[in-house]
């Protein structure tokens, strides 16, 4: 029934699209949906690479059945055990009881924990091979990209890398599967957001995984989310490389909270100064309105971060505190940091922002600005000076 898409002559795409879910991981908005990618290799043995979210198992199983044309699944390779990719394993095993499940030691522990599966397992280690006929699949461990059991599967015959969540992105595959079949421009921002939301904490493990890829010839990358990368493979890898090194572009995120508009006026003044001093990439995020998903994307993207907060019950404004917690969790490095705040009767926000910057180990730029009640001329000028200082330091760093 299904017109199945081929990645290569022997590899068929059997993934699915999710246009129903509002939040990925029940946290991150999905305005363009998300794909759960799975791939079937047909050789003397048949090999399925990962499964899909259990919500779509009926469509998934029908695609597999159509692609197999009466053959069984001989091997299931589990590159990643997160439920959006491993959710259908138990049902798949019931359909194909002789199917061998390939994974590493950590994978097998999770198979038991999630699905109660303890038999019919094939354990692989770094650089192990699996002969399936005319090709030998190779396995490379990629722990903490972004779970501890993650591994990559490589088909040297077709030079295809099955990369688990690495090089993945939000967004459904609307017709095409391979990048050359579609306009991929909208995926780049979604790739940065996906990385910032999901993988961001694990820059060093991503760098180690990228170093391993340097020893093999890869012409096609099959991630578990988003397009199959071929024509734009180098750009996808470049984005992950840059983000995992925490290398920000020239630009500034101004993240602020404001109850009655006074802190927002300070943010506007700083933004105006940045523009006057030659900074073109300026993003203002009102923490009460911008979802943390997009704040994180832009903090990963740009080198400068300026945070402003009113004092709220002798603490930071709650939405600013929440956003900073998410930034801290991801251990973002190498940012230029400046801060400002306001208060009515007792100031605490600026002091707490100073402590945050110190904890992150970032370079502090300019003099912080603290405003009591309404914005006065001298504080307005101080905001302009803060913006100018950030612009100057960005020019030095870039």
C-alpha positions as CSV (number, residue, x, y, z in Angstrom):
1,X,0.0,0.0,0.0
2,X,2.7,2.5,0.9
3,X,5.0,4.0,-1.7
4,X,8.2,3.6,0.2
5,X,11.2,6.0,-0.1
6,X,14.6,4.6,-0.8
7,X,17.7,6.1,0.8
8,X,20.0,3.8,-1.2
9,X,19.2,0.8,-3.4
10,X,19.2,-1.4,-0.4
11,X,18.0,1.0,2.4
12,X,14.4,2.0,2.7
13,X,12.9,4.7,4.9
14,X,10.2,3.4,7.1
15,X,9.8,6.3,9.5
16,X,6.7,8.3,10.3
17,X,5.6,11.9,10.9
18,X,4.0,13.3,14.0
19,X,1.9,16.4,13.4
20,X,-0.3,15.8,16.5
21,X,2.1,16.3,19.4
22,X,2.3,19.9,20.8
23,X,5.4,19.5,22.9
24,X,8.4,17.3,22.4
25,X,9.4,15.6,25.6
26,X,6.4,17.4,27.0
27,X,8.6,20.5,27.1
28,X,9.5,21.9,23.6
29,X,7.0,23.4,21.1
30,X,6.6,21.6,17.8
31,X,5.0,24.1,15.5
32,X,6.2,22.1,12.5
33,X,5.8,18.7,14.0
34,X,8.6,16.1,14.2
35,X,9.6,12.9,12.3
36,X,10.6,9.6,13.9
37,X,13.0,8.0,11.4
38,X,13.6,4.3,11.0
39,X,15.5,2.6,8.2
40,X,15.3,-1.0,6.8
41,X,18.4,-2.5,5.1
42,X,17.7,-5.4,2.7
43,X,20.6,-7.8,2.2
44,X,20.9,-11.5,2.7
45,X,19.7,-10.6,6.2
46,X,17.2,-7.8,6.9
47,X,18.2,-5.1,9.4
48,X,15.9,-2.5,10.9
49,X,17.6,0.5,12.4
50,X,15.6,1.8,15.4
51,X,11.8,1.9,15.7
52,X,9.3,4.8,16.2
53,X,7.1,6.2,18.9
54,X,4.5,3.6,19.9
55,X,1.7,6.0,19.0
56,X,2.6,5.4,15.3
57,X,3.4,1.7,15.5
58,X,0.5,0.6,13.3
59,X,1.7,2.8,10.4
60,X,5.3,1.8,11.0
61,X,4.5,-2.0,11.1
62,X,2.6,-1.7,7.8
63,X,5.5,0.1,6.1
64,X,7.9,-2.6,7.3
65,X,5.6,-5.4,6.1
66,X,5.3,-3.8,2.7
67,X,9.1,-3.3,2.4
68,X,9.9,-6.9,3.5
69,X,7.4,-8.5,1.1
70,X,7.1,-11.6,3.2
71,X,10.6,-11.7,4.7
72,X,11.2,-11.5,8.5
73,X,13.2,-8.9,10.3
74,X,16.4,-10.7,11.1
75,X,18.1,-7.9,13.2
76,X,16.9,-4.8,15.0
77,X,19.8,-2.4,15.7
78,X,19.0,-0.1,18.6
79,X,21.1,3.0,18.3
80,X,19.1,4.9,20.9
81,X,16.7,3.7,23.6
82,X,14.7,6.9,24.1
83,X,11.0,6.0,23.8
84,X,10.3,8.1,20.7
85,X,12.7,5.7,18.9
86,X,12.4,2.5,21.0
87,X,8.8,2.6,22.0
88,X,7.7,0.0,19.4
89,X,10.3,-2.6,20.2
90,X,8.2,-4.9,22.4
91,X,5.4,-5.1,19.8
92,X,7.9,-5.6,17.0
93,X,9.4,-8.5,18.9
94,X,6.0,-10.0,19.2
95,X,5.5,-9.8,15.4
96,X,9.0,-11.1,14.7
97,X,9.9,-13.4,17.7
98,X,13.1,-14.7,16.1
99,X,14.4,-11.2,15.5
100,X,17.8,-10.6,17.1
101,X,18.3,-7.2,18.9
102,X,21.7,-5.6,18.5
103,X,23.0,-3.1,21.0
104,X,25.7,-2.4,23.5
105,X,25.7,-3.4,27.2
106,X,23.9,-0.2,28.3
107,X,21.3,-0.7,25.6
108,X,20.5,-4.2,26.8
109,X,20.0,-3.0,30.4
110,X,17.5,-0.4,29.1
111,X,15.8,-3.1,27.0
112,X,15.1,-5.0,30.1
113,X,14.1,-1.9,32.1
114,X,11.7,-0.6,29.5
115,X,10.4,-3.7,27.8
116,X,11.4,-6.7,29.9
117,X,13.4,-8.1,27.0
118,X,16.5,-10.2,28.1
119,X,16.9,-12.8,25.3
120,X,17.8,-12.8,21.7
121,X,20.3,-10.1,22.2
122,X,23.5,-9.4,20.3
123,X,26.0,-7.2,22.2
124,X,28.4,-5.0,20.2
125,X,31.4,-2.9,21.3
126,X,33.4,-0.2,19.7
127,X,34.3,-1.0,16.0
128,X,32.5,-4.4,16.1
129,X,31.1,-5.6,12.8
130,X,27.9,-7.5,11.8
131,X,27.9,-9.4,8.5
132,X,24.5,-9.3,6.9
133,X,25.5,-10.6,3.4
134,X,27.1,-8.3,0.9
135,X,28.0,-5.8,3.6
136,X,29.3,-5.6,7.2
137,X,27.8,-3.1,9.5
138,X,30.2,-1.3,11.9
139,X,29.3,0.1,15.3
140,X,30.7,3.2,17.0
141,X,29.9,4.2,20.5
142,X,28.6,7.7,21.1
143,X,27.8,7.9,24.8
144,X,26.0,11.0,26.0
145,X,24.9,12.1,22.5
146,X,22.7,12.5,24.3
147,X,22.0,9.3,26.4
148,X,24.7,7.0,27.7
149,X,23.8,4.0,25.5
150,X,23.9,5.9,22.2
151,X,25.8,4.4,19.3
152,X,26.2,5.0,15.6
153,X,25.8,2.3,12.9
154,X,27.8,2.6,9.7
155,X,27.3,0.8,6.4
156,X,30.7,1.1,4.6
157,X,29.4,-0.4,1.4
158,X,27.0,2.5,0.8
159,X,28.9,5.0,3.0
160,X,25.8,5.6,5.1
161,X,25.9,6.6,8.8
162,X,22.9,5.9,11.0
163,X,23.5,8.6,13.6
164,X,20.8,8.2,16.3
165,X,19.7,11.7,17.4
166,X,22.9,13.4,16.2
167,X,22.3,15.8,13.3
168,X,18.6,15.6,14.0
169,X,16.1,18.5,13.9
170,X,12.5,19.3,14.6
171,X,10.1,19.3,11.7
172,X,8.2,16.7,9.7
173,X,9.2,15.4,6.3
174,X,6.6,16.7,4.0
175,X,6.9,14.5,1.0
176,X,10.6,14.1,0.5
177,X,13.0,12.2,2.8
178,X,16.4,13.0,1.4
179,X,17.5,16.7,1.7
180,X,17.9,17.0,-2.1
181,X,14.2,16.4,-2.5
182,X,13.1,19.4,-0.5
183,X,13.8,23.0,0.5
184,X,15.7,22.6,3.7
185,X,16.1,26.2,4.7
186,X,13.6,26.1,7.5
187,X,15.4,23.1,9.1
188,X,18.5,25.0,10.0
189,X,17.0,27.2,12.7
190,X,15.0,24.1,13.9
191,X,18.3,22.1,14.1
192,X,19.8,24.8,16.3
193,X,16.8,24.8,18.5
194,X,16.7,21.0,18.7
195,X,20.4,20.9,19.6
196,X,20.0,23.6,22.2
197,X,16.9,21.9,23.8
198,X,18.0,18.3,23.7
199,X,21.7,17.8,23.2
200,X,23.1,21.2,24.4
201,X,24.7,20.0,27.7
202,X,26.8,17.4,26.0
203,X,29.2,19.4,23.8
204,X,32.3,17.4,24.7
205,X,30.7,14.0,23.9
206,X,29.5,15.5,20.6
207,X,33.0,16.6,19.8
208,X,34.4,13.1,20.6
209,X,31.7,11.6,18.3
210,X,32.7,14.0,15.5
211,X,36.3,13.0,15.8
212,X,35.4,9.3,15.3
213,X,33.6,10.3,12.1
214,X,36.8,11.7,10.8
215,X,38.1,8.1,10.3
216,X,35.3,6.9,8.1
217,X,34.0,8.0,4.7
218,X,30.4,9.2,5.0
219,X,28.3,10.3,2.1
220,X,24.9,10.0,3.7
221,X,23.7,10.7,7.3
222,X,20.5,9.1,8.5
223,X,19.4,10.7,11.7
224,X,16.4,9.7,13.8
225,X,14.8,13.1,13.3
226,X,14.5,15.3,10.2
227,X,15.9,14.9,6.7
228,X,18.4,12.4,5.5
229,X,21.5,14.5,4.9
230,X,23.4,14.1,1.7
231,X,23.6,17.2,-0.4
232,X,23.7,19.4,2.7
233,X,25.7,16.9,4.9
234,X,28.6,19.2,5.4
235,X,26.4,22.1,6.6
236,X,24.6,19.8,9.1
237,X,27.8,18.5,10.5
238,X,29.2,22.1,10.6
239,X,26.3,23.3,12.7
240,X,26.7,20.5,15.2
241,X,30.4,21.1,15.3
242,X,30.0,24.8,16.0
243,X,27.3,24.4,18.6
244,X,29.2,21.7,20.5
245,X,32.2,24.0,20.7
246,X,29.9,26.7,22.1
247,X,31.1,29.0,19.3
248,X,28.6,31.9,19.1
249,X,28.0,34.1,16.1
250,X,28.4,37.9,16.4
251,X,25.1,38.9,18.0
252,X,23.4,39.6,21.3
253,X,20.4,38.1,23.1
254,X,18.8,40.5,25.5
255,X,16.7,38.4,27.9
256,X,14.6,40.4,30.3
257,X,11.6,40.2,32.6
258,X,9.4,43.2,33.2
259,X,6.2,43.6,35.3
260,X,5.3,47.1,34.4
261,X,7.6,48.1,31.6
262,X,10.5,49.8,33.4
263,X,13.0,46.9,32.9
264,X,11.8,46.6,29.3
265,X,12.7,50.3,28.7
266,X,16.2,49.5,29.8
267,X,16.4,46.6,27.5
268,X,15.2,48.8,24.6
269,X,17.8,51.4,25.3
270,X,20.6,48.7,25.4
271,X,19.3,47.2,22.1
272,X,19.3,50.7,20.5
273,X,22.9,51.2,21.5
274,X,24.0,47.8,20.2
275,X,22.5,48.7,16.8
276,X,24.1,52.2,16.8
277,X,27.4,50.4,17.4
278,X,27.2,48.1,14.5
279,X,25.6,44.9,15.9
280,X,22.9,43.6,13.5
281,X,21.9,40.4,15.2
282,X,20.0,41.6,18.2
283,X,17.3,39.4,19.7
284,X,15.1,40.6,22.6
285,X,13.2,37.9,24.5
286,X,10.6,38.9,27.0
287,X,10.9,35.9,29.4
288,X,7.2,36.0,30.2
289,X,6.3,35.6,26.6
290,X,9.1,33.8,24.8
291,X,9.2,30.1,25.3
292,X,12.4,28.8,26.8
293,X,12.9,26.6,23.7
294,X,13.6,29.7,21.6
295,X,15.6,31.5,24.2
296,X,17.9,28.6,24.5
297,X,18.2,28.4,20.7
298,X,19.3,32.0,20.5
299,X,21.7,31.8,23.5
300,X,23.4,28.9,21.8
301,X,23.5,30.8,18.5
302,X,24.9,34.2,19.6
303,X,28.1,35.2,21.5
304,X,26.6,37.9,23.7
305,X,24.0,37.6,26.4
306,X,22.5,40.5,28.4
307,X,20.0,39.7,31.1
308,X,17.7,42.1,32.9
309,X,15.4,41.5,35.8
310,X,13.3,43.4,38.3
311,X,13.6,42.4,41.9
312,X,10.7,40.1,42.8
313,X,10.2,39.2,46.5
314,X,13.9,39.8,47.0
315,X,14.7,37.3,44.2
316,X,15.0,37.4,40.5
317,X,11.8,37.7,38.5
318,X,10.5,34.1,38.4
319,X,10.5,33.7,34.6
320,X,14.1,35.0,34.4
321,X,15.1,32.6,37.2
322,X,13.5,29.7,35.3
323,X,15.3,30.6,32.0
324,X,18.7,31.0,33.7
325,X,18.2,27.6,35.3
326,X,17.8,26.0,31.9
327,X,20.8,27.8,30.6
328,X,22.9,26.7,33.5
329,X,21.8,23.1,33.1
330,X,23.2,23.1,29.6
331,X,26.6,24.4,30.9
332,X,26.9,26.9,28.0
333,X,30.4,28.1,27.7
334,X,32.3,31.1,26.2
335,X,29.7,33.8,26.4
336,X,30.1,37.5,26.9
337,X,27.7,38.5,29.7
338,X,26.2,41.8,30.9
339,X,23.3,42.5,33.2
340,X,20.9,45.1,34.5
341,X,17.9,45.4,36.7
342,X,15.3,47.5,38.5
343,X,13.6,47.6,41.9
344,X,11.1,49.8,43.8
345,X,12.2,49.6,47.5
346,X,15.0,47.0,47.8
347,X,17.3,45.8,45.0
348,X,18.4,42.2,44.8
349,X,18.2,41.2,41.1
350,X,21.5,42.8,39.9
351,X,23.4,41.1,42.7
352,X,21.9,37.7,41.8
353,X,22.6,38.2,38.1
354,X,26.2,38.9,39.1
355,X,26.3,35.6,41.0
356,X,24.9,33.8,37.9
357,X,27.5,35.1,35.6
358,X,30.3,34.2,38.0
359,X,28.9,30.7,38.3
360,X,28.9,30.3,34.5
361,X,32.5,31.5,34.3
362,X,31.6,34.0,31.6
363,X,33.4,37.2,30.7
364,X,31.5,40.1,32.2
365,X,31.3,43.1,29.9
366,X,30.6,46.7,30.9
367,X,29.1,48.1,34.1
368,X,25.8,46.6,35.3
369,X,22.9,49.1,35.5
370,X,20.5,49.1,38.4
371,X,17.5,51.4,38.3
372,X,15.3,52.4,41.3
373,X,11.7,52.9,40.2
374,X,11.3,54.8,36.9
375,X,14.1,55.1,34.3
376,X,16.1,58.3,34.8
377,X,18.3,60.1,32.3
378,X,21.6,59.0,34.0
379,X,20.5,55.3,34.0
380,X,19.4,55.6,30.4
381,X,22.8,56.8,29.5
382,X,24.3,53.9,31.5
383,X,22.2,51.5,29.5
384,X,23.6,53.0,26.3
385,X,27.1,52.6,27.6
386,X,26.4,49.0,28.5
387,X,25.3,48.3,24.9
388,X,28.3,50.1,23.5
389,X,30.6,48.1,25.7
390,X,29.1,44.8,24.6
391,X,29.3,45.8,20.9
392,X,33.0,46.8,21.3
393,X,33.9,43.5,23.0
394,X,32.0,41.5,20.4
395,X,34.0,43.1,17.6
396,X,37.2,42.2,19.5
397,X,36.2,38.6,19.9
398,X,35.0,38.1,16.3
